[in-house]
């Protein structure tokens, strides 16, 4: 059985604790208001976790949010008294970094599962560099972050780490990408290192995540392959730049316009059918509170007509309108417009 050196309890001065140059600040963040109020009122009640190193110095292992908040400038006048010394549990200097990393792993909150993929990939890299195999990481580390035990996922996250590390050497990664989880960020692996800067920049512009973000990357990749050009060149096209650079557009509107444009390039025949149907429906001049829709992918010849009514009289007006059309249209013209619309549905 492996013998673990005993931990000591000690009160350490701020100057003895190294919180910046440490490999254990895996998920930087800020304290909640309740946590700040508790520290201001009661001070540090749960000891920080540190590891002894040379020259009476100590690496911070757990307690980063509390330490940084208490040692930063603040409006609270009584904080200075709280930051003179910290109660600490001290891990022996003889404990290996891989064992300390395992200890740090067990300090993570069990209720949290939406960890940043960028930060998580860095944690996996730390374990890999300190003697863990990809198989061990899959079994022992990934489940602690709410991920399935998968060697393939470990490889993907390590590839992602390398890709983003090279990117960060050229340009600082935007905050928006730091908030994305594994499912949202792994699709970046579809793109080459040369393309990644343009795709990463897209995160800030789009202000979307989840299924919408993944669908957008999917169709961008498909358009790139269809046109045999890079995603960077696609995103640099004037039509796309006009959407991305329009500061008046809200995030959801920008997403819808960009997705529609990419879809039209990815499925040109479907886009053409949708445009013909839209124009034909407009020529019908349907009455207010009356809508007409086709199958989204034109897989059948049916149309869905919706009539909103509040009375029998309104229903009668709708039915009469459908029979004769708008006042500026003759019955013959109305029938011809309807036939033209059905002809769109029957196109091969």
Number of C-alpha atoms within 10 A of each C-alpha: 3 4 5 11 11 9 14 10 14 15 14 20 12 14 11 15 20 16 21 12 9 12 15 21 19 20 15 10 11 13 14 10 9 9 13 16 12 13 18 17 12 9 18 19 10 11 16 22 22 26 23 19 14 8 7 9 15 24 23 25 25 24 17 22 17 18 18 17 16 22 14 11 11 11 7 9 9 12 19 13 11 16 18 14 16 20 16 24 21 23 23 18 15 11 13 11 17 16 13 17 18 14 15 16 18 12 13 14 10 10 8 10 13 13 18 19 22 24 19 20 22 19 22 22 20 17 20 17 10 14 11 17 12 21 15 16 19 21 14 14 23 19 14 17 18 14 15 14 18 16 17 12 17 23 16 17 24 21 16 21 21 16 16 22 16 11 17 13 9 10 11 10 17 14 10 17 19 14 17 21 19 20 12 20 23 18 17 20 14 12 18 13 14 12 16 19 18 15 17 18 14 19 17 14 18 21 14 19 19 12 11 15 19 18 15 21 22 15 17 25 21 17 21 21 13 11 12 9 12 18 23 18 11 19 20 14 10 10 12 15 13 12 18 20 11 11 11 9 13 12 15 11 13 21 21 13 15 21 19 14 15 21 18 17 19 20 12 12 12 16 17 13 16 20 13 16 20 15 12 18 18 10 15 19 15 16 14 9 11 14 13 12 13 18 13 9 10 17 10 11 13 13 14 10 10 11 15 12 14 7 8 9 10 14 14 12 13 20 13 12 14 17 12 15 22 18 9 9 15 12 15 11 15 20 17 13 18 15 12 15 20 17 12 17 20 12 9 6
